[in-house]
Amino acid sequence: MIQNYKTPNNFKNFSLFNSNTIAWLYGFSFLKSLKTLLHKKNIILTKKNLNIVSNSFFINLELFFLTNKISTFRKKLGFLKSLKDNNIFDTFIFKQFKILRINSIFFNFSIINFKIKKSIVFFLFKKLKKSGLFLFSRRFSFFLDFIKILSLFSNSQISAQVFLFFLQKIFKNLTKKNHNQFLSFLKTCFILLIINSKRKNSIKGLKLVINGKLKGKPRSSSTLLLVGNISSQTLDSKIDFSKTHVYTIYGVFGLKLWVSY
C-alpha cells in the first residue's frame, strides 16, 4: 500500500542516516498512534518495524486478528480492501504527517493468524476448558483468542509483551474472589507451555510477579508464580522480560513477566 505526497524542500534529505532526532521522534509517535488505532479496531499489533530512508517510510507490521473481527472481514473481499474502504489509514496518515509531508509510505502486512497450528489449539482447549470457561464467562470469543495466543507463544512466535497484554485484559475484569482461580489457571497454562515447547528456543521457565491488593487485602503485597527454571543472569541464556500496569476498581496492579528460553 503506497501513499504519495508532495515533499517540501526543507525535508528533502530527511532520514535517520543524517542523525536527525526529529525523524526518530516522528517515527516513534507514528508507530504508537498506529498501535492505538489498530487496538480500537480489535487488531493486535504483535511486531512492528519502521525504516526511514530517503524521505520514505518503510513499515513492516505483524497483526493478530481477534475472533469477532475475523468473522467481520470474511464478509468482505479481503483485509487490504476492507481497510481501504473504511479509509482508516488514509485519514490517519494525513493527520500524522500534515507538517512533515513525507514522500511515500510503504506498508507490508503479515497476518499471524495463519501461523496457528490447529492441533496445538485443540490440545490447549481440552486442557483449559473447565477452568477457562468459568474464568472467561460471557467472553468465549476472547477465550478462543487467548488459546490461539498461547499456542503462538509456545512456538516463540510472539514476544512476552504481547502475551502479558492478554494477561492484563483478563485480570482487568476479574473480581477479588477470582484472583486465586486466575493464579491457578495461569499455573496450568505455564506448565502446558513448557510441556508443549519442543523446538529450538523453546520455553524452559516462566515467572510472573503480581504486585497489588490481591484477594481484597487492605495492603498491597507481591505474589510470585514460578514454573520451570529462570536464570538469574543473561550471559548464557535468553530471557525475555516485560512489565505493565493494570487499572482496576480495586486499585493499580503491577505485572512482571520473565520468560527463559
SVG drawing of the C-alpha trace seen along z (x, -y; Angstrom):
<svg xmlns="http://www.w3.org/2000/svg" viewBox="-22 -24 50 56">
<polyline fill="none" stroke="black" stroke-width="0.4" points="0.0,0.0 1.7,-3.3 0.6,-6.8 2.3,-9.7 2.6,-13.3 4.4,-16.4 7.6,-17.0 8.8,-20.5 12.5,-21.4 13.1,-21.6 12.6,-17.8 14.2,-16.6 17.0,-14.7 15.1,-13.8 16.5,-10.4 17.7,-8.6 21.1,-8.3 21.5,-12.1 21.4,-11.7 18.3,-13.8 16.4,-13.1 13.2,-14.7 12.8,-11.9 13.1,-9.3 10.5,-11.2 8.1,-11.3 8.6,-7.6 8.1,-6.7 4.9,-8.8 3.6,-7.3 4.0,-3.7 2.5,-4.5 -0.5,-6.1 -0.8,-3.3 -0.9,-0.7 -3.7,-2.6 -5.7,-2.9 -5.4,0.9 -6.4,1.7 -9.6,-0.3 -10.3,1.9 -9.7,5.1 -6.5,5.8 -3.4,6.6 0.0,5.3 2.4,8.1 5.5,6.9 6.4,3.6 9.4,2.3 10.0,-1.1 12.8,-2.3 13.2,-5.9 15.3,-6.1 15.4,-9.0 12.3,-10.7 10.3,-7.5 8.7,-5.3 9.0,-1.5 6.7,0.1 6.6,3.9 3.6,5.0 2.6,8.3 -1.0,8.4 -3.3,10.7 -7.0,10.5 -9.4,11.2 -12.1,13.7 -15.0,11.3 -13.0,9.3 -12.2,12.3 -15.9,13.1 -16.4,9.5 -13.6,9.5 -14.8,12.8 -17.8,11.0 -15.6,8.6 -13.2,9.2 -10.0,9.0 -8.0,7.3 -6.4,4.6 -9.6,3.8 -11.6,3.5 -9.1,1.1 -9.2,-0.9 -13.0,-1.0 -13.0,-2.3 -10.4,-5.0 -8.6,-4.0 -5.0,-4.6 -5.8,-7.5 -7.3,-9.6 -4.6,-8.6 -1.7,-9.4 -3.0,-12.8 -3.4,-13.7 0.1,-12.4 2.1,-13.9 0.4,-17.1 3.5,-19.0 6.2,-16.6 4.6,-15.6 6.9,-12.7 7.4,-11.5 5.9,-8.0 4.8,-5.3 5.2,-1.5 3.2,0.9 4.0,4.6 1.3,6.7 1.6,10.2 -1.2,11.9 0.0,14.1 -3.3,16.0 -2.3,18.1 0.7,19.4 -1.5,21.0 -1.5,24.8 -4.9,26.4 -3.5,29.4 -1.9,27.3 -5.1,25.1 -7.3,28.2 -4.8,29.7 -4.8,26.5 -8.5,26.0 -9.2,29.5 -6.8,28.9 -8.1,25.4 -11.8,25.8 -13.0,26.5 -11.2,23.7 -11.2,21.3 -14.9,21.2 -15.7,20.2 -13.0,17.6 -14.0,16.2 -17.7,16.2 -19.6,14.2 -16.3,13.8 -16.0,17.1 -14.5,15.4 -11.8,13.8 -11.1,17.3 -10.5,18.6 -8.2,15.7 -6.2,16.4 -5.8,20.1 -4.5,19.0 -2.1,16.6 -1.0,19.3 -0.2,21.6 1.8,18.9 3.7,18.2 4.6,21.8 6.3,21.7 8.1,18.5 6.3,16.6 5.2,13.7 7.0,11.8 6.4,11.7 5.0,8.2 2.1,9.4 1.4,12.4 1.4,10.0 -1.1,7.7 -3.6,10.5 -3.0,11.4 -3.7,7.7 -7.0,7.8 -8.0,11.0 -7.0,9.6 -8.7,6.2 -12.2,7.7 -11.7,10.1 -13.3,9.7 -11.3,10.2 -12.9,13.6 -11.5,14.9 -7.8,13.9 -7.0,17.4 -8.6,19.0 -6.7,16.8 -3.4,17.8 -4.2,21.5 -5.3,21.1 -2.0,19.3 0.0,22.1 -1.7,24.7 -1.0,22.6 2.7,22.2 3.0,26.0 1.4,26.6 3.7,24.1 6.8,25.9 5.4,29.3 4.4,28.2 7.7,26.5 9.9,29.0 11.6,26.8 14.6,24.6 14.3,21.5 11.7,23.4 10.4,22.2 12.1,23.7 10.8,21.4 8.3,18.7 8.0,16.3 5.1,13.9 5.1,11.3 1.9,9.5 2.0,6.5 -1.1,5.1 -4.1,5.7 -4.8,9.2 -7.9,11.0 -9.2,7.8 -6.5,7.3 -6.2,3.9 -2.4,3.7 -0.6,4.5 1.7,7.5 3.7,9.4 2.6,12.8 5.1,15.0 4.2,17.7 7.2,19.7 7.2,22.7 10.4,24.2 13.9,22.7 14.7,19.0 18.3,18.0 19.4,15.0 21.7,13.7 21.6,13.5 25.2,14.4 24.4,18.0 20.6,17.9 18.0,16.0 15.4,14.2 12.5,12.1 11.2,9.6 8.1,7.4 6.0,5.4 2.8,3.5 0.2,1.9 -3.5,2.9 -6.0,0.3 -9.0,2.0 -11.7,0.9 -9.5,2.4 -6.5,0.2 -3.5,0.4 -1.7,3.8 1.8,4.3 2.5,7.4 6.1,8.5 6.8,11.5 10.1,13.3 10.4,16.0 13.5,18.1 14.3,19.9"/>
</svg>
